[in-house]
Amino acid sequence: MKPQDILFFLILGALLGVRKPRLLVIAGLASLTLAIPLFATWTFFTAERLTWYAAAFFITFIVISSLKPHQVQ
């Protein structure tokens, strides 16, 4: 397991502990934003991992939202 994977699990655990699903979407968008320059510089391994992490953040948001729909304010 690489350090970036450990960091991902720490961030995911922290976001689940905070219990604000909106932060999962923000983390997913941040991962995609970080991946764009890495794809441009041909750093494919890290960029691909960041896209997988973004997908995991989005899927976690969808699962949490479907189990407990949040209220629209």
MARBATI-655549 format. One record per residue (C-alpha): residue number from 1; chain; x, y, z. Coordinates in Angstrom, 2 decimals, m for minus. Example, Ala and Ser with C-alpha at 12.3 -4.5 7.8 and 13.67 -1.06 7.14 Angstrom:
<nodes>
NODE  num  cadena        u        v        w
NODE    1       A    12.30    m4.50     7.80
NODE    2       A    13.67    m1.06     7.14
</nodes>
This chain:
<nodes>
NODE  num  cadena        u        v        w
NODE    1       A     0.00     0.00     0.00
NODE    2       A     1.43     3.33    m1.07
NODE    3       A     1.46     6.47     1.10
NODE    4       A    m1.13     8.12    m1.15
NODE    5       A    m3.51     5.22    m0.50
NODE    6       A    m3.06     5.59     3.25
NODE    7       A    m3.69     9.32     2.95
NODE    8       A    m6.87     8.62     0.95
NODE    9       A    m8.22     6.27     3.62
NODE   10       A    m7.37     8.78     6.36
NODE   11       A    m9.20    11.55     4.49
NODE   12       A   m12.17     9.30     3.74
NODE   13       A   m12.38     8.24     7.37
NODE   14       A   m12.19    11.85     8.54
NODE   15       A   m14.93    12.89     6.12
NODE   16       A   m17.14    10.04     7.25
NODE   17       A   m16.51    11.05    10.85
NODE   18       A   m17.54    14.65    10.17
NODE   19       A   m20.84    13.40     8.70
NODE   20       A   m21.23    16.14     6.12
NODE   21       A   m21.88    14.48     2.75
NODE   22       A   m21.25    17.72     0.88
NODE   23       A   m17.56    17.51     1.88
NODE   24       A   m17.29    14.19     0.01
NODE   25       A   m18.33    15.92    m3.21
NODE   26       A   m15.84    18.71    m2.59
NODE   27       A   m13.08    16.15    m1.96
NODE   28       A   m14.00    14.35    m5.19
NODE   29       A   m13.87    17.56    m7.18
NODE   30       A   m10.55    18.46    m5.55
NODE   31       A    m9.13    15.07    m6.55
NODE   32       A   m10.18    15.62   m10.15
NODE   33       A    m8.75    19.12   m10.10
NODE   34       A    m5.41    17.78    m8.87
NODE   35       A    m5.45    15.01   m11.49
NODE   36       A    m5.74    17.36   m14.50
NODE   37       A    m2.20    18.83   m14.31
NODE   38       A    m0.77    15.39   m13.58
NODE   39       A    m2.32    14.00   m16.76
NODE   40       A    m0.87    16.98   m18.64
NODE   41       A     2.63    16.16   m17.35
NODE   42       A     2.19    12.45   m18.18
NODE   43       A     2.26    11.37   m14.52
NODE   44       A    m0.32     8.72   m15.24
NODE   45       A    m0.09     6.50   m12.15
NODE   46       A    m0.83     9.23    m9.63
NODE   47       A    m3.38    10.93   m11.89
NODE   48       A    m5.23     7.66   m12.42
NODE   49       A    m5.28     7.03    m8.68
NODE   50       A    m6.72    10.49    m8.08
NODE   51       A    m9.56     9.77   m10.52
NODE   52       A   m10.27     6.51    m8.68
NODE   53       A   m10.28     8.38    m5.38
NODE   54       A   m12.70    10.94    m6.82
NODE   55       A   m14.99     8.12    m7.93
NODE   56       A   m14.83     6.60    m4.44
NODE   57       A   m15.76     9.94    m2.87
NODE   58       A   m18.70    10.35    m5.26
NODE   59       A   m19.93     6.78    m4.74
NODE   60       A   m19.70     7.18    m0.97
NODE   61       A   m21.75    10.38    m1.25
NODE   62       A   m24.39     8.59    m3.33
NODE   63       A   m24.61     5.69    m0.89
NODE   64       A   m24.90     7.98     2.14
NODE   65       A   m27.47    10.17     0.38
NODE   66       A   m29.58     7.21    m0.67
NODE   67       A   m29.55     5.70     2.83
NODE   68       A   m30.35     8.95     4.60
NODE   69       A   m31.59    11.68     2.28
NODE   70       A   m30.43    15.09     3.42
NODE   71       A   m32.87    17.93     3.84
NODE   72       A   m32.96    20.76     1.34
NODE   73       A   m32.62    24.07     3.13
</nodes>
